[in-house]
Amino acid sequence: MADNRRENTEIPQAVKDEVKGLLVEKGGEVTYMGLYRDHEAYQFLFPEVQNTGYPIIILYLREADMAYKVPASDSLEVLAEVYGEE
């Protein structure tokens, strides 16, 4: 299986803007997950462990410099595809 992660730790500003409220209010960080179809996938991680709710996933299309949050109901599908799990 090909590794679809990259070492670039630079988070695009459009991705940060999508979770700006959470970053300001809760802290935490945004991490690169890997490629999802033709998008880069990022995840917002709270500063403390959260045991409830869906993960917050942001997809970024580099060619358009556009990012959007994945609906909660689709976030587990994105995680499974990026990490290659069923």
Number of C-alpha atoms within 10 A of each C-alpha: 4 5 10 12 14 11 6 7 9 8 13 14 12 18 25 18 13 18 19 14 11 16 18 9 8 13 15 14 15 20 16 20 20 20 20 18 11 11 16 21 25 25 21 21 19 16 11 9 7 10 6 6 7 13 20 18 28 27 26 22 15 13 8 7 11 15 22 15 17 16 13 13 9 12 17 16 12 20 20 12 14 19 15 11 8 7
